[in-house]
Structures are given as C-alpha cells and as structure tokens.
Amino acid sequence: MEKINKQVLNCKKVETAILRAENILMEYAKNNGVYENFGQTYARVIEEKFLYSLGKDFQSQLKVKEKVLAFSRRMATYSPY
C-alpha cells in the first residue's frame, strides 16, 4: 500500500491534487516500477477529500468523480518504459 504524501491534499482544487499525485506517482514508477492497483490509494483519498468541494449537488459531485476516475485510469495504464 502506498504512503500518501500529505502535500498532495494541501490544496483547494481537485485538479491540483491530481496533478501533484500524478507527478509523485510517475517519479515513483520510474524509480521502483508499477504494481497492481497503482495509484488507487491516491484516487480514493483525493475523491474522499474533494467530493463536495465544487458543491453538494449531484452534478458537482459527478464532475469530481469523473476527474478522479480519469486519473485512476491513467495511472492504471501508465508505464514508465
């Protein structure tokens, strides 16, 4: 299981958190390789923190979920080679 870098969540926008997590995970992958469920821990934590950041209505939540899902898919198919 990945250790979450607290700096990733120290922001106000979900896009910023995703960008920071991508940078950290890509650097990790270059040095250590990828593994099953790569990036899923970050995706869960980001979604949990930012789910209501755009508003409490369903459409706002859906936008956050779509962004986190896209991030999760990018990390699942990422290859540093």
mmCIF file of the N, C-alpha and C atoms, coordinates in Angstrom:
data_MODEL
# 
_entry.id   MODEL 
# 
loop_
_atom_site.group_PDB 
_atom_site.id 
_atom_site.type_symbol 
_atom_site.label_atom_id 
_atom_site.label_alt_id 
_atom_site.label_comp_id 
_atom_site.label_asym_id 
_atom_site.label_entity_id 
_atom_site.label_seq_id 
_atom_site.pdbx_PDB_ins_code 
_atom_site.Cartn_x 
_atom_site.Cartn_y 
_atom_site.Cartn_z 
_atom_site.occupancy 
_atom_site.B_iso_or_equiv 
_atom_site.pdbx_formal_charge 
_atom_site.auth_seq_id 
_atom_site.auth_comp_id 
_atom_site.auth_asym_id 
_atom_site.auth_atom_id 
_atom_site.pdbx_PDB_model_num 
ATOM 1   N N  . MET A 1 1  ? 0.841   -1.183 0.000   1.00 0.00 ? 1  MET A N  1 
ATOM 2   C CA . MET A 1 1  ? 0.000   0.000  0.000   1.00 0.00 ? 1  MET A CA 1 
ATOM 3   C C  . MET A 1 1  ? 0.886   1.245  0.000   1.00 0.00 ? 1  MET A C  1 
ATOM 4   N N  . GLU A 1 2  ? 0.461   2.229  -0.731  1.00 0.00 ? 2  GLU A N  1 
ATOM 5   C CA . GLU A 1 2  ? 1.230   3.450  -0.870  1.00 0.00 ? 2  GLU A CA 1 
ATOM 6   C C  . GLU A 1 2  ? 1.079   4.335  0.359   1.00 0.00 ? 2  GLU A C  1 
ATOM 7   N N  . LYS A 1 3  ? 2.142   5.052  0.660   1.00 0.00 ? 3  LYS A N  1 
ATOM 8   C CA . LYS A 1 3  ? 2.071   6.062  1.711   1.00 0.00 ? 3  LYS A CA 1 
ATOM 9   C C  . LYS A 1 3  ? 1.669   7.366  1.026   1.00 0.00 ? 3  LYS A C  1 
ATOM 10  N N  . ILE A 1 4  ? 0.617   7.988  1.504   1.00 0.00 ? 4  ILE A N  1 
ATOM 11  C CA . ILE A 1 4  ? 0.097   9.204  0.890   1.00 0.00 ? 4  ILE A CA 1 
ATOM 12  C C  . ILE A 1 4  ? 0.960   10.398 1.288   1.00 0.00 ? 4  ILE A C  1 
ATOM 13  N N  . ASN A 1 5  ? 1.416   11.132 0.296   1.00 0.00 ? 5  ASN A N  1 
ATOM 14  C CA . ASN A 1 5  ? 2.156   12.361 0.531   1.00 0.00 ? 5  ASN A CA 1 
ATOM 15  C C  . ASN A 1 5  ? 1.141   13.446 0.882   1.00 0.00 ? 5  ASN A C  1 
ATOM 16  N N  . LYS A 1 6  ? 1.233   13.992 2.073   1.00 0.00 ? 6  LYS A N  1 
ATOM 17  C CA . LYS A 1 6  ? 0.251   14.978 2.554   1.00 0.00 ? 6  LYS A CA 1 
ATOM 18  C C  . LYS A 1 6  ? 0.230   16.244 1.707   1.00 0.00 ? 6  LYS A C  1 
ATOM 19  N N  . GLN A 1 7  ? 1.321   16.543 1.018   1.00 0.00 ? 7  GLN A N  1 
ATOM 20  C CA . GLN A 1 7  ? 1.392   17.739 0.169   1.00 0.00 ? 7  GLN A CA 1 
ATOM 21  C C  . GLN A 1 7  ? 0.378   17.658 -0.976  1.00 0.00 ? 7  GLN A C  1 
ATOM 22  N N  . VAL A 1 8  ? 0.025   16.456 -1.394  1.00 0.00 ? 8  VAL A N  1 
ATOM 23  C CA . VAL A 1 8  ? -0.945  16.277 -2.477  1.00 0.00 ? 8  VAL A CA 1 
ATOM 24  C C  . VAL A 1 8  ? -2.292  16.861 -2.085  1.00 0.00 ? 8  VAL A C  1 
ATOM 25  N N  . LEU A 1 9  ? -2.689  16.671 -0.861  1.00 0.00 ? 9  LEU A N  1 
ATOM 26  C CA . LEU A 1 9  ? -4.013  17.105 -0.408  1.00 0.00 ? 9  LEU A CA 1 
ATOM 27  C C  . LEU A 1 9  ? -4.024  18.529 0.133   1.00 0.00 ? 9  LEU A C  1 
ATOM 28  N N  . ASN A 1 10 ? -2.883  19.165 0.185   1.00 0.00 ? 10 ASN A N  1 
ATOM 29  C CA . ASN A 1 10 ? -2.788  20.516 0.726   1.00 0.00 ? 10 ASN A CA 1 
ATOM 30  C C  . ASN A 1 10 ? -3.055  21.544 -0.374  1.00 0.00 ? 10 ASN A C  1 
ATOM 31  N N  . CYS A 1 11 ? -4.268  21.531 -0.914  1.00 0.00 ? 11 CYS A N  1 
ATOM 32  C CA . CYS A 1 11 ? -4.658  22.455 -1.978  1.00 0.00 ? 11 CYS A CA 1 
ATOM 33  C C  . CYS A 1 11 ? -6.178  22.611 -1.958  1.00 0.00 ? 11 CYS A C  1 
ATOM 34  N N  . LYS A 1 12 ? -6.676  23.504 -2.794  1.00 0.00 ? 12 LYS A N  1 
ATOM 35  C CA . LYS A 1 12 ? -8.114  23.785 -2.796  1.00 0.00 ? 12 LYS A CA 1 
ATOM 36  C C  . LYS A 1 12 ? -8.847  23.194 -3.992  1.00 0.00 ? 12 LYS A C  1 
ATOM 37  N N  . LYS A 1 13 ? -8.111  22.782 -5.033  1.00 0.00 ? 13 LYS A N  1 
ATOM 38  C CA . LYS A 1 13 ? -8.753  22.265 -6.240  1.00 0.00 ? 13 LYS A CA 1 
ATOM 39  C C  . LYS A 1 13 ? -8.400  20.802 -6.462  1.00 0.00 ? 13 LYS A C  1 
ATOM 40  N N  . VAL A 1 14 ? -9.371  20.054 -6.937  1.00 0.00 ? 14 VAL A N  1 
ATOM 41  C CA . VAL A 1 14 ? -9.153  18.645 -7.222  1.00 0.00 ? 14 VAL A CA 1 
ATOM 42  C C  . VAL A 1 14 ? -8.127  18.478 -8.346  1.00 0.00 ? 14 VAL A C  1 
ATOM 43  N N  . GLU A 1 15 ? -8.121  19.391 -9.301  1.00 0.00 ? 15 GLU A N  1 
ATOM 44  C CA . GLU A 1 15 ? -7.173  19.309 -10.419 1.00 0.00 ? 15 GLU A CA 1 
ATOM 45  C C  . GLU A 1 15 ? -5.737  19.416 -9.926  1.00 0.00 ? 15 GLU A C  1 
ATOM 46  N N  . THR A 1 16 ? -5.505  20.290 -8.961  1.00 0.00 ? 16 THR A N  1 
ATOM 47  C CA . THR A 1 16 ? -4.161  20.465 -8.402  1.00 0.00 ? 16 THR A CA 1 
ATOM 48  C C  . THR A 1 16 ? -3.722  19.202 -7.677  1.00 0.00 ? 16 THR A C  1 
ATOM 49  N N  . ALA A 1 17 ? -4.618  18.621 -6.901  1.00 0.00 ? 17 ALA A N  1 
ATOM 50  C CA . ALA A 1 17 ? -4.299  17.389 -6.168  1.00 0.00 ? 17 ALA A CA 1 
ATOM 51  C C  . ALA A 1 17 ? -3.974  16.257 -7.134  1.00 0.00 ? 17 ALA A C  1 
ATOM 52  N N  . ILE A 1 18 ? -4.740  16.147 -8.211  1.00 0.00 ? 18 ILE A N  1 
ATOM 53  C CA . ILE A 1 18 ? -4.497  15.096 -9.192  1.00 0.00 ? 18 ILE A CA 1 
ATOM 54  C C  . ILE A 1 18 ? -3.152  15.301 -9.879  1.00 0.00 ? 18 ILE A C  1 
ATOM 55  N N  . LEU A 1 19 ? -2.849  16.527 -10.248 1.00 0.00 ? 19 LEU A N  1 
ATOM 56  C CA . LEU A 1 19 ? -1.574  16.825 -10.898 1.00 0.00 ? 19 LEU A CA 1 
ATOM 57  C C  . LEU A 1 19 ? -0.398  16.492 -9.980  1.00 0.00 ? 19 LEU A C  1 
ATOM 58  N N  . ARG A 1 20 ? -0.503  16.860 -8.722  1.00 0.00 ? 20 ARG A N  1 
ATOM 59  C CA . ARG A 1 20 ? 0.561   16.550 -7.761  1.00 0.00 ? 20 ARG A CA 1 
ATOM 60  C C  . ARG A 1 20 ? 0.721   15.045 -7.581  1.00 0.00 ? 20 ARG A C  1 
ATOM 61  N N  . ALA A 1 21 ? -0.397  14.343 -7.468  1.00 0.00 ? 21 ALA A N  1 
ATOM 62  C CA . ALA A 1 21 ? -0.343  12.892 -7.300  1.00 0.00 ? 21 ALA A CA 1 
ATOM 63  C C  . ALA A 1 21 ? 0.272   12.228 -8.529  1.00 0.00 ? 21 ALA A C  1 
ATOM 64  N N  . GLU A 1 22 ? -0.090  12.691 -9.716  1.00 0.00 ? 22 GLU A N  1 
ATOM 65  C CA . GLU A 1 22 ? 0.496   12.136 -10.940 1.00 0.00 ? 22 GLU A CA 1 
ATOM 66  C C  . GLU A 1 22 ? 2.006   12.313 -10.947 1.00 0.00 ? 22 GLU A C  1 
ATOM 67  N N  . ASN A 1 23 ? 2.470   13.491 -10.604 1.00 0.00 ? 23 ASN A N  1 
ATOM 68  C CA . ASN A 1 23 ? 3.912   13.740 -10.592 1.00 0.00 ? 23 ASN A CA 1 
ATOM 69  C C  . ASN A 1 23 ? 4.630   12.825 -9.603  1.00 0.00 ? 23 ASN A C  1 
ATOM 70  N N  . ILE A 1 24 ? 4.074   12.674 -8.424  1.00 0.00 ? 24 ILE A N  1 
ATOM 71  C CA . ILE A 1 24 ? 4.680   11.805 -7.411  1.00 0.00 ? 24 ILE A CA 1 
ATOM 72  C C  . ILE A 1 24 ? 4.678   10.354 -7.872  1.00 0.00 ? 24 ILE A C  1 
ATOM 73  N N  . LEU A 1 25 ? 3.555   9.900  -8.406  1.00 0.00 ? 25 LEU A N  1 
ATOM 74  C CA . LEU A 1 25 ? 3.453   8.502  -8.829  1.00 0.00 ? 25 LEU A CA 1 
ATOM 75  C C  . LEU A 1 25 ? 4.335   8.197  -10.041 1.00 0.00 ? 25 LEU A C  1 
ATOM 76  N N  . MET A 1 26 ? 4.444   9.129  -10.971 1.00 0.00 ? 26 MET A N  1 
ATOM 77  C CA . MET A 1 26 ? 5.300   8.905  -12.136 1.00 0.00 ? 26 MET A CA 1 
ATOM 78  C C  . MET A 1 26 ? 6.768   8.825  -11.726 1.00 0.00 ? 26 MET A C  1 
ATOM 79  N N  . GLU A 1 27 ? 7.157   9.654  -10.795 1.00 0.00 ? 27 GLU A N  1 
ATOM 80  C CA . GLU A 1 27 ? 8.537   9.603  -10.282 1.00 0.00 ? 27 GLU A CA 1 
ATOM 81  C C  . GLU A 1 27 ? 8.780   8.283  -9.563  1.00 0.00 ? 27 GLU A C  1 
ATOM 82  N N  . TYR A 1 28 ? 7.800   7.860  -8.779  1.00 0.00 ? 28 TYR A N  1 
ATOM 83  C CA . TYR A 1 28 ? 7.908   6.578  -8.080  1.00 0.00 ? 28 TYR A CA 1 
ATOM 84  C C  . TYR A 1 28 ? 8.026   5.425  -9.078  1.00 0.00 ? 28 TYR A C  1 
ATOM 85  N N  . ALA A 1 29 ? 7.226   5.472  -10.125 1.00 0.00 ? 29 ALA A N  1 
ATOM 86  C CA . ALA A 1 29 ? 7.239   4.403  -11.122 1.00 0.00 ? 29 ALA A CA 1 
ATOM 87  C C  . ALA A 1 29 ? 8.582   4.334  -11.849 1.00 0.00 ? 29 ALA A C  1 
ATOM 88  N N  . LYS A 1 30 ? 9.180   5.475  -12.120 1.00 0.00 ? 30 LYS A N  1 
ATOM 89  C CA . LYS A 1 30 ? 10.491  5.482  -12.779 1.00 0.00 ? 30 LYS A CA 1 
ATOM 90  C C  . LYS A 1 30 ? 11.549  4.815  -11.911 1.00 0.00 ? 30 LYS A C  1 
ATOM 91  N N  . ASN A 1 31 ? 11.468  5.043  -10.617 1.00 0.00 ? 31 ASN A N  1 
ATOM 92  C CA . ASN A 1 31 ? 12.479  4.507  -9.701  1.00 0.00 ? 31 ASN A CA 1 
ATOM 93  C C  . ASN A 1 31 ? 12.190  3.079  -9.251  1.00 0.00 ? 31 ASN A C  1 
ATOM 94  N N  . ASN A 1 32 ? 10.920  2.741  -9.046  1.00 0.00 ? 32 ASN A N  1 
ATOM 95  C CA . ASN A 1 32 ? 10.572  1.457  -8.434  1.00 0.00 ? 32 ASN A CA 1 
ATOM 96  C C  . ASN A 1 32 ? 9.689   0.558  -9.288  1.00 0.00 ? 32 ASN A C  1 
ATOM 97  N N  . GLY A 1 33 ? 9.168   1.068  -10.385 1.00 0.00 ? 33 GLY A N  1 
ATOM 98  C CA . GLY A 1 33 ? 8.253   0.289  -11.206 1.00 0.00 ? 33 GLY A CA 1 
ATOM 99  C C  . GLY A 1 33 ? 6.814   0.433  -10.745 1.00 0.00 ? 33 GLY A C  1 
ATOM 100 N N  . VAL A 1 34 ? 5.912   -0.164 -11.489 1.00 0.00 ? 34 VAL A N  1 
ATOM 101 C CA . VAL A 1 34 ? 4.491   -0.103 -11.155 1.00 0.00 ? 34 VAL A CA 1 
ATOM 102 C C  . VAL A 1 34 ? 4.046   -1.443 -10.588 1.00 0.00 ? 34 VAL A C  1 
ATOM 103 N N  . TYR A 1 35 ? 2.885   -1.479 -10.000 1.00 0.00 ? 35 TYR A N  1 
ATOM 104 C CA . TYR A 1 35 ? 2.338   -2.674 -9.385  1.00 0.00 ? 35 TYR A CA 1 
ATOM 105 C C  . TYR A 1 35 ? 0.832   -2.674 -9.581  1.00 0.00 ? 35 TYR A C  1 
ATOM 106 N N  . GLU A 1 36 ? 0.207   -3.761 -9.207  1.00 0.00 ? 36 GLU A N  1 
ATOM 107 C CA . GLU A 1 36 ? -1.243  -3.873 -9.341  1.00 0.00 ? 36 GLU A CA 1 
ATOM 108 C C  . GLU A 1 36 ? -1.929  -2.791 -8.508  1.00 0.00 ? 36 GLU A C  1 
ATOM 109 N N  . ASN A 1 37 ? -2.978  -2.209 -9.033  1.00 0.00 ? 37 ASN A N  1 
ATOM 110 C CA . ASN A 1 37 ? -3.731  -1.123 -8.380  1.00 0.00 ? 37 ASN A CA 1 
ATOM 111 C C  . ASN A 1 37 ? -2.887  0.129  -8.163  1.00 0.00 ? 37 ASN A C  1 
ATOM 112 N N  . PHE A 1 38 ? -1.976  0.373  -9.070  1.00 0.00 ? 38 PHE A N  1 
ATOM 113 C CA . PHE A 1 38 ? -1.077  1.526  -8.971  1.00 0.00 ? 38 PHE A CA 1 
ATOM 114 C C  . PHE A 1 38 ? -1.889  2.819  -8.985  1.00 0.00 ? 38 PHE A C  1 
ATOM 115 N N  . GLY A 1 39 ? -1.739  3.643  -7.949  1.00 0.00 ? 39 GLY A N  1 
ATOM 116 C CA . GLY A 1 39 ? -2.410  4.925  -7.869  1.00 0.00 ? 39 GLY A CA 1 
ATOM 117 C C  . GLY A 1 39 ? -3.797  4.903  -7.268  1.00 0.00 ? 39 GLY A C  1 
ATOM 118 N N  . GLN A 1 40 ? -4.313  3.742  -6.944  1.00 0.00 ? 40 GLN A N  1 
ATOM 119 C CA . GLN A 1 40 ? -5.678  3.649  -6.433  1.00 0.00 ? 40 GLN A CA 1 
ATOM 120 C C  . GLN A 1 40 ? -5.827  4.282  -5.052  1.00 0.00 ? 40 GLN A C  1 
ATOM 121 N N  . THR A 1 41 ? -4.803  4.184  -4.237  1.00 0.00 ? 41 THR A N  1 
ATOM 122 C CA . THR A 1 41 ? -4.868  4.782  -2.901  1.00 0.00 ? 41 THR A CA 1 
ATOM 123 C C  . THR A 1 41 ? -5.012  6.296  -3.015  1.00 0.00 ? 41 THR A C  1 
ATOM 124 N N  . TYR A 1 42 ? -4.210  6.897  -3.906  1.00 0.00 ? 42 TYR A N  1 
ATOM 125 C CA . TYR A 1 42 ? -4.318  8.344  -4.111  1.00 0.00 ? 42 TYR A CA 1 
ATOM 126 C C  . TYR A 1 42 ? -5.695  8.705  -4.666  1.00 0.00 ? 42 TYR A C  1 
ATOM 127 N N  . ALA A 1 43 ? -6.208  7.926  -5.591  1.00 0.00 ? 43 ALA A N  1 
ATOM 128 C CA . ALA A 1 43 ? -7.518  8.215  -6.184  1.00 0.00 ? 43 ALA A CA 1 
ATOM 129 C C  . ALA A 1 43 ? -8.610  8.212  -5.113  1.00 0.00 ? 43 ALA A C  1 
ATOM 130 N N  . ARG A 1 44 ? -8.564  7.222  -4.236  1.00 0.00 ? 44 ARG A N  1 
ATOM 131 C CA . ARG A 1 44 ? -9.582  7.143  -3.178  1.00 0.00 ? 44 ARG A CA 1 
ATOM 132 C C  . ARG A 1 44 ? -9.503  8.332  -2.220  1.00 0.00 ? 44 ARG A C  1 
ATOM 133 N N  . VAL A 1 45 ? -8.294  8.681  -1.822  1.00 0.00 ? 45 VAL A N  1 
ATOM 134 C CA . VAL A 1 45 ? -8.111  9.770  -0.871  1.00 0.00 ? 45 VAL A CA 1 
ATOM 135 C C  . VAL A 1 45 ? -8.506  11.107 -1.490  1.00 0.00 ? 45 VAL A C  1 
ATOM 136 N N  . ILE A 1 46 ? -8.138  11.317 -2.752  1.00 0.00 ? 46 ILE A N  1 
ATOM 137 C CA . ILE A 1 46 ? -8.494  12.566 -3.437  1.00 0.00 ? 46 ILE A CA 1 
ATOM 138 C C  . ILE A 1 46 ? -10.007 12.673 -3.589  1.00 0.00 ? 46 ILE A C  1 
ATOM 139 N N  . GLU A 1 47 ? -10.642 11.592 -4.006  1.00 0.00 ? 47 GLU A N  1 
ATOM 140 C CA . GLU A 1 47 ? -12.106 11.622 -4.161  1.00 0.00 ? 47 GLU A CA 1 
ATOM 141 C C  . GLU A 1 47 ? -12.786 11.887 -2.818  1.00 0.00 ? 47 GLU A C  1 
ATOM 142 N N  . GLU A 1 48 ? -12.301 11.255 -1.781  1.00 0.00 ? 48 GLU A N  1 
ATOM 143 C CA . GLU A 1 48 ? -12.894 11.432 -0.461  1.00 0.00 ? 48 GLU A CA 1 
ATOM 144 C C  . GLU A 1 48 ? -12.796 12.889 0.005   1.00 0.00 ? 48 GLU A C  1 
ATOM 145 N N  . LYS A 1 49 ? -11.649 13.517 -0.226  1.00 0.00 ? 49 LYS A N  1 
ATOM 146 C CA . LYS A 1 49 ? -11.466 14.890 0.244   1.00 0.00 ? 49 LYS A CA 1 
ATOM 147 C C  . LYS A 1 49 ? -12.225 15.906 -0.613  1.00 0.00 ? 49 LYS A C  1 
ATOM 148 N N  . PHE A 1 50 ? -12.246 15.723 -1.924  1.00 0.00 ? 50 PHE A N  1 
ATOM 149 C CA . PHE A 1 50 ? -12.765 16.753 -2.816  1.00 0.00 ? 50 PHE A CA 1 
ATOM 150 C C  . PHE A 1 50 ? -14.167 16.474 -3.362  1.00 0.00 ? 50 PHE A C  1 
ATOM 151 N N  . LEU A 1 51 ? -14.819 15.417 -2.929  1.00 0.00 ? 51 LEU A N  1 
ATOM 152 C CA . LEU A 1 51 ? -16.128 15.065 -3.477  1.00 0.00 ? 51 LEU A CA 1 
ATOM 153 C C  . LEU A 1 51 ? -17.125 16.209 -3.376  1.00 0.00 ? 51 LEU A C  1 
ATOM 154 N N  . TYR A 1 52 ? -17.115 16.935 -2.281  1.00 0.00 ? 52 TYR A N  1 
ATOM 155 C CA . TYR A 1 52 ? -18.068 18.032 -2.088  1.00 0.00 ? 52 TYR A CA 1 
ATOM 156 C C  . TYR A 1 52 ? -17.430 19.409 -2.282  1.00 0.00 ? 52 TYR A C  1 
ATOM 157 N N  . SER A 1 53 ? -16.232 19.453 -2.855  1.00 0.00 ? 53 SER A N  1 
ATOM 158 C CA . SER A 1 53 ? -15.513 20.725 -2.981  1.00 0.00 ? 53 SER A CA 1 
ATOM 159 C C  . SER A 1 53 ? -16.147 21.676 -3.993  1.00 0.00 ? 53 SER A C  1 
ATOM 160 N N  . LEU A 1 54 ? -16.832 21.153 -5.009  1.00 0.00 ? 54 LEU A N  1 
ATOM 161 C CA . LEU A 1 54 ? -17.470 22.005 -6.014  1.00 0.00 ? 54 LEU A CA 1 
ATOM 162 C C  . LEU A 1 54 ? -18.911 22.324 -5.656  1.00 0.00 ? 54 LEU A C  1 
ATOM 163 N N  . GLY A 1 55 ? -19.432 21.672 -4.661  1.00 0.00 ? 55 GLY A N  1 
ATOM 164 C CA . GLY A 1 55 ? -20.813 21.882 -4.244  1.00 0.00 ? 55 GLY A CA 1 
ATOM 165 C C  . GLY A 1 55 ? -21.429 20.584 -3.788  1.00 0.00 ? 55 GLY A C  1 
ATOM 166 N N  . LYS A 1 56 ? -22.556 20.659 -3.158  1.00 0.00 ? 56 LYS A N  1 
ATOM 167 C CA . LYS A 1 56 ? -23.193 19.466 -2.618  1.00 0.00 ? 56 LYS A CA 1 
ATOM 168 C C  . LYS A 1 56 ? -24.199 18.839 -3.585  1.00 0.00 ? 56 LYS A C  1 
ATOM 169 N N  . ASP A 1 57 ? -24.421 19.470 -4.727  1.00 0.00 ? 57 ASP A N  1 
ATOM 170 C CA . ASP A 1 57 ? -25.376 18.899 -5.681  1.00 0.00 ? 57 ASP A CA 1 
ATOM 171 C C  . ASP A 1 57 ? -24.740 17.742 -6.456  1.00 0.00 ? 57 ASP A C  1 
ATOM 172 N N  . PHE A 1 58 ? -25.582 16.927 -7.039  1.00 0.00 ? 58 PHE A N  1 
ATOM 173 C CA . PHE A 1 58 ? -25.153 15.709 -7.720  1.00 0.00 ? 58 PHE A CA 1 
ATOM 174 C C  . PHE A 1 58 ? -24.238 16.007 -8.904  1.00 0.00 ? 58 PHE A C  1 
ATOM 175 N N  . GLN A 1 59 ? -24.523 17.028 -9.687  1.00 0.00 ? 59 GLN A N  1 
ATOM 176 C CA . GLN A 1 59 ? -23.714 17.356 -10.860 1.00 0.00 ? 59 GLN A CA 1 
ATOM 177 C C  . GLN A 1 59 ? -22.286 17.731 -10.466 1.00 0.00 ? 59 GLN A C  1 
ATOM 178 N N  . SER A 1 60 ? -22.123 18.473 -9.396  1.00 0.00 ? 60 SER A N  1 
ATOM 179 C CA . SER A 1 60 ? -20.790 18.850 -8.923  1.00 0.00 ? 60 SER A CA 1 
ATOM 180 C C  . SER A 1 60 ? -20.009 17.627 -8.455  1.00 0.00 ? 60 SER A C  1 
ATOM 181 N N  . GLN A 1 61 ? -20.684 16.749 -7.756  1.00 0.00 ? 61 GLN A N  1 
ATOM 182 C CA . GLN A 1 61 ? -20.037 15.520 -7.301  1.00 0.00 ? 61 GLN A CA 1 
ATOM 183 C C  . GLN A 1 61 ? -19.623 14.658 -8.491  1.00 0.00 ? 61 GLN A C  1 
ATOM 184 N N  . LEU A 1 62 ? -20.473 14.623 -9.498  1.00 0.00 ? 62 LEU A N  1 
ATOM 185 C CA . LEU A 1 62 ? -20.187 13.829 -10.683 1.00 0.00 ? 62 LEU A CA 1 
ATOM 186 C C  . LEU A 1 62 ? -18.942 14.340 -11.416 1.00 0.00 ? 62 LEU A C  1 
ATOM 187 N N  . LYS A 1 63 ? -18.763 15.657 -11.466 1.00 0.00 ? 63 LYS A N  1 
ATOM 188 C CA . LYS A 1 63 ? -17.576 16.237 -12.109 1.00 0.00 ? 63 LYS A CA 1 
ATOM 189 C C  . LYS A 1 63 ? -16.307 15.802 -11.383 1.00 0.00 ? 63 LYS A C  1 
ATOM 190 N N  . VAL A 1 64 ? -16.341 15.823 -10.066 1.00 0.00 ? 64 VAL A N  1 
ATOM 191 C CA . VAL A 1 64 ? -15.177 15.397 -9.291  1.00 0.00 ? 64 VAL A CA 1 
ATOM 192 C C  . VAL A 1 64 ? -14.913 13.913 -9.526  1.00 0.00 ? 64 VAL A C  1 
ATOM 193 N N  . LYS A 1 65 ? -15.965 13.110 -9.493  1.00 0.00 ? 65 LYS A N  1 
ATOM 194 C CA . LYS A 1 65 ? -15.808 11.669 -9.706  1.00 0.00 ? 65 LYS A CA 1 
ATOM 195 C C  . LYS A 1 65 ? -15.229 11.372 -11.090 1.00 0.00 ? 65 LYS A C  1 
ATOM 196 N N  . GLU A 1 66 ? -15.669 12.108 -12.115 1.00 0.00 ? 66 GLU A N  1 
ATOM 197 C CA . GLU A 1 66 ? -15.145 11.906 -13.465 1.00 0.00 ? 66 GLU A CA 1 
ATOM 198 C C  . GLU A 1 66 ? -13.660 12.233 -13.538 1.00 0.00 ? 66 GLU A C  1 
ATOM 199 N N  . LYS A 1 67 ? -13.241 13.314 -12.900 1.00 0.00 ? 67 LYS A N  1 
ATOM 200 C CA . LYS A 1 67 ? -11.827 13.702 -12.910 1.00 0.00 ? 67 LYS A CA 1 
ATOM 201 C C  . LYS A 1 67 ? -10.979 12.664 -12.184 1.00 0.00 ? 67 LYS A C  1 
ATOM 202 N N  . VAL A 1 68 ? -11.462 12.195 -11.049 1.00 0.00 ? 68 VAL A N  1 
ATOM 203 C CA . VAL A 1 68 ? -10.708 11.198 -10.287 1.00 0.00 ? 68 VAL A CA 1 
ATOM 204 C C  . VAL A 1 68 ? -10.675 9.866  -11.045 1.00 0.00 ? 68 VAL A C  1 
ATOM 205 N N  . LEU A 1 69 ? -11.758 9.497  -11.689 1.00 0.00 ? 69 LEU A N  1 
ATOM 206 C CA . LEU A 1 69 ? -11.789 8.265  -12.469 1.00 0.00 ? 69 LEU A CA 1 
ATOM 207 C C  . LEU A 1 69 ? -10.820 8.333  -13.648 1.00 0.00 ? 69 LEU A C  1 
ATOM 208 N N  . ALA A 1 70 ? -10.753 9.471  -14.313 1.00 0.00 ? 70 ALA A N  1 
ATOM 209 C CA . ALA A 1 70 ? -9.805  9.649  -15.419 1.00 0.00 ? 70 ALA A CA 1 
ATOM 210 C C  . ALA A 1 70 ? -8.370  9.513  -14.903 1.00 0.00 ? 70 ALA A C  1 
ATOM 211 N N  . PHE A 1 71 ? -8.088  10.106 -13.756 1.00 0.00 ? 71 PHE A N  1 
ATOM 212 C CA . PHE A 1 71 ? -6.764  9.981  -13.133 1.00 0.00 ? 71 PHE A CA 1 
ATOM 213 C C  . PHE A 1 71 ? -6.468  8.520  -12.811 1.00 0.00 ? 71 PHE A C  1 
ATOM 214 N N  . SER A 1 72 ? -7.434  7.843  -12.233 1.00 0.00 ? 72 SER A N  1 
ATOM 215 C CA . SER A 1 72 ? -7.267  6.443  -11.862 1.00 0.00 ? 72 SER A CA 1 
ATOM 216 C C  . SER A 1 72 ? -6.970  5.577  -13.085 1.00 0.00 ? 72 SER A C  1 
ATOM 217 N N  . ARG A 1 73 ? -7.669  5.826  -14.167 1.00 0.00 ? 73 ARG A N  1 
ATOM 218 C CA . ARG A 1 73 ? -7.433  5.068  -15.403 1.00 0.00 ? 73 ARG A CA 1 
ATOM 219 C C  . ARG A 1 73 ? -6.054  5.356  -15.990 1.00 0.00 ? 73 ARG A C  1 
ATOM 220 N N  . ARG A 1 74 ? -5.640  6.635  -15.953 1.00 0.00 ? 74 ARG A N  1 
ATOM 221 C CA . ARG A 1 74 ? -4.300  6.978  -16.453 1.00 0.00 ? 74 ARG A CA 1 
ATOM 222 C C  . ARG A 1 74 ? -3.224  6.242  -15.664 1.00 0.00 ? 74 ARG A C  1 
ATOM 223 N N  . MET A 1 75 ? -3.382  6.187  -14.361 1.00 0.00 ? 75 MET A N  1 
ATOM 224 C CA . MET A 1 75 ? -2.383  5.514  -13.531 1.00 0.00 ? 75 MET A CA 1 
ATOM 225 C C  . MET A 1 75 ? -2.427  4.001  -13.725 1.00 0.00 ? 75 MET A C  1 
ATOM 226 N N  . ALA A 1 76 ? -3.610  3.451  -13.957 1.00 0.00 ? 76 ALA A N  1 
ATOM 227 C CA . ALA A 1 76 ? -3.727  2.008  -14.161 1.00 0.00 ? 76 ALA A CA 1 
ATOM 228 C C  . ALA A 1 76 ? -3.051  1.567  -15.461 1.00 0.00 ? 76 ALA A C  1 
ATOM 229 N N  . THR A 1 77 ? -3.011  2.456  -16.444 1.00 0.00 ? 77 THR A N  1 
ATOM 230 C CA . THR A 1 77 ? -2.403  2.088  -17.732 1.00 0.00 ? 77 THR A CA 1 
ATOM 231 C C  . THR A 1 77 ? -1.030  2.713  -17.923 1.00 0.00 ? 77 THR A C  1 
ATOM 232 N N  . TYR A 1 78 ? -0.533  3.395  -16.911 1.00 0.00 ? 78 TYR A N  1 
ATOM 233 C CA . TYR A 1 78 ? 0.767   4.083  -17.020 1.00 0.00 ? 78 TYR A CA 1 
ATOM 234 C C  . TYR A 1 78 ? 1.910   3.080  -17.051 1.00 0.00 ? 78 TYR A C  1 
ATOM 235 N N  . SER A 1 79 ? 2.858   3.352  -17.934 1.00 0.00 ? 79 SER A N  1 
ATOM 236 C CA . SER A 1 79 ? 4.073   2.556  -17.996 1.00 0.00 ? 79 SER A CA 1 
ATOM 237 C C  . SER A 1 79 ? 5.257   3.499  -18.157 1.00 0.00 ? 79 SER A C  1 
ATOM 238 N N  . PRO A 1 80 ? 6.217   3.441  -17.262 1.00 0.00 ? 80 PRO A N  1 
ATOM 239 C CA . PRO A 1 80 ? 7.360   4.359  -17.344 1.00 0.00 ? 80 PRO A CA 1 
ATOM 240 C C  . PRO A 1 80 ? 8.358   3.981  -18.425 1.00 0.00 ? 80 PRO A C  1 
ATOM 241 N N  . TYR A 1 81 ? 8.150   2.867  -19.108 1.00 0.00 ? 81 TYR A N  1 
ATOM 242 C CA . TYR A 1 81 ? 9.120   2.388  -20.089 1.00 0.00 ? 81 TYR A CA 1 
ATOM 243 C C  . TYR A 1 81 ? 8.749   2.748  -21.482 1.00 0.00 ? 81 TYR A C  1 
# 
